[in-house]
Amino acid sequence: MIKMENLPDDIKTIINSAYPYIEEFNPAQKAVIESGYLDDNSNYIICIPTASGKTVLGVLPALKTILNGGKAVYAAPLLSIQNEKVKEFKAFEEHGIRVGKHPGSADLSVMVFESFDALTRFSWDNLRDVDTLIIDEFHMIGEFTRGPTLEAAITRAKIINPSMRIIALSATLRNIEEIEGWLEGTCVEHDYRPVPLNKEVLDAEMFNTKNKNDVIVKVIEKAIKDKSQALAFVSTRRFTESLATYVSGKINKKINVKQREAFKEVAQKLLEVPKKKGSLPTSTCVKLAEAAEKGVAFHHAGLFNEQKEIIEDEFRKGNILMITATPSLMYGVNLPSKTVVIRDHTRWTSNGPQPIPVFDYEQMSGRAGRPQYDDVGYSYLIAKTMDEAQNLQEYYVEGEIELTNSKLVDNKDAIYRQIIAQIASTLSKDLNDLTDFFSKTLYGYQMNNNPSMSFFAEESLKYELENALSFLLHNGIIRATPEGLKTTEFGNLIARSNYSVETAVKIKEYLSTMTEMNTEEFIYALAETPDLPLISFKGRKSKDPVRDKLSEVGLFAVDIGNPEATTVSLIEWIGERSEYEIENKYNVYSASTRRSAYEASRLVRFAKNTAEVLGNYSNLRDFDILSARLYYGVKDDIIPLVVGVKRLGRKRARNVVEIFGNDLRGVSEKELQNIEGIGPKLAEKIKLFVDN
């Protein structure tokens, strides 16, 4: 039982059954509980290190609220975290607490930031039912992409539901007084970490080598002796692969027979994924399996989702010694290990290579040391020379994290979207209302409280808003009326979607010049919007096959980059090519084709809605056909079959049509079962579909 006297008995009972491995709270948790944050109703920011048990500190006030008849929302930045927390919180259902993803149907809802933002825009009744809001990874408020969404959602929530209590769970923040002032809250800080963390900079010269990868081999050899695991962070997908291949080749002789058997099983599972999808393993899959056979796996966005899940699960079970990954992918996944290696301290941006922030270094290092397994964690930053090691030691290990500053105005799309949200939800009717709202955001607070900026704060904010308003008026997203600013139908469509304003405007411009559907050209237009996940080139091989395919379908591109690679991959996908064929022909990460095609399918539906709003009804059926082709990866003749027969899939559907033709009325179930992969159940489903 938890030895914690000052917790109410009913909460203690729930925590004991849901978290049986917590025997007592650690010093950081005790400090927070003893601060009295459970007893009063004010806002709190809880700043404690990664892996020191923040979730439970968010759960306690949520449980208190729910047991008193209220509702709580637990907001998280990523879908992977949302799914993990829903699973974890399901244990509360034994105590009559409904857990879900929306406060309309749950006492405790786990929502991603974007869904909570939508709640503040469209579901005010549901929002007013929320008594406590827990924000996980609150430090992401200073991040460029998701930060502005969170910031505006909090600002709106405070206006619409002023009595709602906010508990922000965060890694250490530097400008905490500023954040306290904006949130009107109290911060409780503690530096205890359940697993002490050793942070070091290693350099290649120490090991008499010029190659940083050799240093990593030494680290993993030490981990093998320790019977522990490691995570290595590098800056690009290509580097994750080359490092995994290099390390696996070097440690091959250190692996015992039992490990080799376990690793072989993992490699087999990874190779099964494309086969189940009707494709031969791509060269990336083969490379992954070869490294996994020797205990090392790479993890990046160019793999099949199922492969990433296998890697994460098998790593947790101890069947992978090391994962090499890009930093962005490992934030949302709870994959602690005893050792973390950060090989690359720069990453590519639109301005070339830039040093990673100290904050990111801290986040990656924080993955080292697993509270339930290790008594110490190791984080190694790798330098080439002793001089470089000295500089990195000063900058990262001894340096201060960056200030958490609002990115609301830096991110143009965020400003557009929040103006649209304010006008669509009738919270703002003119420039003064908008200025008032934006001055309540973290951006407004930081401007007004900065001695050198406060004098110009209102003027510069008005200038930003006027520019944004003229763009939105010019593009038919909002309109001026005698009663004030209103969103157009097109504006409402944007407000209810999660798409960027740039995407919506590009689609609208394309539709305004379109007379009839040109499938390939339209796919290219979608690939040039910021909302389509791109399929990227794998290496420096020739891009001519992509250029040739584009010109074959009448498209001409000056530069051949990822939008062009994506266009060609999707054209081949709806031509029923497999991932293996696409990857071989164009040298792209084809495992992400399905995800890209799925999102493209949704974008086509958004384009159809846009066409309807613009009063352009001539091509509506073409949008439906293209959306289905992208979703299923088929030519248009078998759309009815793949849509009508669940789980048939494109490969078997094509076999059926090739053998029996398009008219299947005279074909018996027995004849259908002669086709590979079609058993009695599927044959029965096909017959049912045909006969109806």
Disulfide bonds with the S-S distance in Angstrom:
none
